Amino acid sequence: MGDFLTTDFVSHLIIFLVNLMLAISVHEAAHAWTSLKWGDDTAYLLGRVTLNPVSHTDPIGTLLIPIAAFIFGALGGALGNIPLIGWGKPTPVNPKKWTDYKKGNFWVSIAGVLANLILVVIGIALTKILFLSGYTLRELADGANPLLIFVKGLMTLNLSLAVFNLLPIPPLDGGKILGNFVPDSVKPVLDMIEQFGFMLLLLFVYLGIFRMIISPFFMLLGKILQSI
């Protein structure tokens, strides 16, 4: 234990959790705010239209599992293969209150993804400022100090969450968006998939399928950072 519970490890873990809670809070608050704009005040009345991480943190999905996965990843071996995943408290919505169901479903579903992409853009802007201050892309990639680790994590974590949530698998946002464009006859199939969606997603991550999906997006991010 003492071999990896160093100051560097603890600081990396803290920065990871800060980025994770920020990403989840922005994602869920975006769902709540957009649902309110389409006429549903369910999440608003429950105090979910806020960036306060306390309102969106799930003790297991935001803290326990990510911390355990982070530690096991540091230990390596078989335990190091545990997916580094996390989630917040689902934002409650009442689709019956939306002024237009299809449009409301689309924009409420995609709002979280767009919010995470905004954080990616903010990360790119911060990277540009860091480059102007004398830091290099290599130092950013290596995480030369806590600030660089934070900015790098801000971009990579939010990009990962955005792409992950766009997968057309219920109960992810992408699955809900897909439900807008398929015939009613197909929707029972999506409902059936949703029952096993969580296990299917874990399998995607564990088998490296999601890594293959996200890799081109990371390459694109890298090219953008090289060009600024």
Secondary structure as UniProt FT lines:
FT   TURN            2..4
FT   HELIX           7..37
FT   TURN            38..39
FT   HELIX           42..45
FT   TURN            46..47
FT   HELIX           53..55
FT   HELIX           59..64
FT   HELIX           65..75
FT   HELIX           77..81
FT   HELIX           95..97
FT   HELIX           101..132
FT   TURN            133..134
FT   HELIX           137..142
FT   HELIX           146..165
FT   TURN            170..171
FT   HELIX           173..178
FT   TURN            179..181
FT   TURN            184..186
FT   HELIX           187..195
FT   HELIX           197..206
FT   TURN            207..208
FT   HELIX           209..227
//
